Amino acid sequence: MVRPRRSGAIIAIWLATLIAGTACAREPDAYGPLRQRTTQPVPGTLGFVLEPVGDFRPSFDPDAAYETLVERAPGEVTITLATVHDTDFGTTWGPAWVLFARDVCFASSKGDVVSPARSGNDPCGDGNLWVQVIDAGDGRSLGSFTAYDGTTTWVPDREGDPAQVSGTTRFH
């Protein structure tokens, strides 16, 4: 008695599964290098923390918002894809494009107790950060806040290439 050969059918099923799996695979993540890699406090804030967004895929391209901020900000601008968490009040913004503009001027008004410029720091120094948070899904503004980096070297801890270095004002 001759047994039917099943190896041909098994190979055909295996190849069909492989081809279907390859066809359904996601495109490479164009924003992968911009993703926040670790949970990281934003310096000079009262409890704002950047958190990774996992496998979230943004549907809003941040190019226009980035270019607008670069034109308006006197210092360098950096960007990361992250969730912003306010650990004091439990508020969460994101997943979002988080843009950091350096060397912004903080006004000081006479009698203004909470003005950043009245803290003894330079009101127009490179340590001053303006943080803008933009929804990575639809592009609407989620909020903004100020931060202060006395070292002037802090950058978001992104996934990698292109590495974020002080002085870089363009992302790829």
Buried (B, 14 or more C-beta within 10 A) or exposed (E): EEEEEEEEEEEEEEEEEEEEEEEEEEEEBEBEBBBBBEEBEBBBBEEBBBBBBEEBBBEBEBEEBBEEBBEEBEBBBBBBBBBBBBEEEEEBBBBBBBBBBBBBBBEEEEEEEEBBBBEEBBBEBBBBBBBBBBBBBEBEEBEEBBBBBEEBEBBBBBBEEEEBEEEBBEBE
